[in-house]
């Protein structure tokens, strides 16, 4: 099965203090993934 869609990239500058909030990460297999910074 061919999957349609694309992706989004976010560049977080090294001077921007950020952390990945793993407890707020949501993944639905083969559907989407949400990552909170």
PyMOL commands that set and color helices and strands:
alter all, ss='L'
color gray80, all
select helices_A, chain A and resi 22-24
alter helices_A, ss='H'
color red, helices_A
select strands_A, chain A and resi 26-28+32-34
alter strands_A, ss='S'
color yellow, strands_A
deselect
rebuild
show_as cartoon
